[in-house]
Amino acid sequence: MTTLAIELEVPSVENVIVTEDTLSVDLSDGRTISVPTAWYPRLSYAEPGERENWRLIGGGHGIHWEDIDEDISVEGLLAGKPSGESQRSFKKWLEARELRMPNRPA
């Protein structure tokens, strides 16, 4: 039995738009991937300015949001993988955030 190995080229990010409900990523191969922000709880809790403050990492194969310490890869988006952050980790992050931003509506 032989196995055929297919080498896939992962496209890079061209643009990112994050709304309250949706993360949309334009890719270099012409596709746009849109997923619910609920997949990434830190994005769901982010303020609009924090959502807009992103930069490319990994040669354009990932996105980083400094203000909320969130990283999302193109491979993860293409595979349909939501955040792998544990509930415990997210809760700890959220508690620390509430201490820093006490007047933010829940």
Buried (B, 14 or more C-beta within 10 A) or exposed (E): EEEEEEEEEBBBBBEBBBEEEEBEBBBEEEEEBEBEBEBBBBBBBBEEEBBEBBEBBBEBBBBBBEBBEBBBBBEBBBEEEBBEBEEEEBEEBBEEBEEEEEEEEE
